[in-house]
């Protein structure tokens, strides 16, 4: 699959910075002050107006967080209406909303589908109640199963799950059971993430105190390869390090923009990032500061950076090796004046012989083993 088909147009990401409670592993920006949702939405609409005229047509919209499913259906309707009034979209854009299984019932999901949302990402993480409690999740395994079923009954034909492995107390057989249950749901997309912990999260602090250990590198590799094998045998395409689609047409069109070709994207809301050409910028990581900037009539940008050609080249390697598609050698050479096969011949030969990469159809592609160590491959 040539993922360039999904990256001609920019995408919009909206960060909904609210959670009813914070998961103990999460370091994404959010606040539990849900009484501030309405002021935030009013500011969000102003932010849309500040930048709406400077972008070409979008073909994806992704509403993430935080917990977007804390919004009422009226609030969702207002967000989608305002964004359609402010920005131009292509025909049949991909519109994704992240939801927590504890928040939405069948009627809510039907309402979202009637608003034009055509892709749902359900934050399941696990079907095991003990693991969910350890992670600080609000939902139970039974709620996750019910939400998956309700999403299908509501008419969604593109449903994704987020799952997590490498959790203390979880072994590979129990993780395989989680994957088999997810496979049995016959969903279109699965995202499988290894648990990583920042020191300032509750679980990170507990790890520092020696309460538990995370898997070592060998066990992390085993989890990764077992995941790839099980889902591959079930017919899923392992198209990015952590992402699997039931077929090539069901990749996340929005997230593919982040991984391929430095496609532009616009981020709205606190902590959201944006990219256009060689400039990247991000909003302030504070709802209070975000609201203050918006109400003073200025964009809530924390800082920005201009990426040099060398920085873009390194990012193209780093991101390319995270994908099944890999790096198009001719395009890379044209863009960066760098013939990888010539300049990195010795290293590429070693990586080929070690089974980490292959050269195929004009691409330098990671094998599944290579994707497991994608960050290291980018250092060629």
Secondary structure by P-SEA (a helix, b strand, c coil): ccccccccbbbbbbbccccccccccccccccccccaaaaaaaaaaaaaaacccccccccbbbbbccccccccaaaaaaaaaaaaaccccccccbbbbbbbcccccaaaaaaaaaacccbbbbccccccaaaaaaacccccaaaaaaaaaaaaaacccbbbbbbbcccccccaaaaaaaaaaaaaacccbbbbbccccccccaaaaaaaacccccccaaaaaaaaaaaaaaaaaaccccccccbbbccccccaaaaaaacccccbbbbccccbbbbcccbbbbccccaaaaaaaaaaccccccbbbbbcaaaaaaaaaaaaaacccccaaaaaaaaccccccccaaaaaaaaaaacccccccccccccccccccccccccc
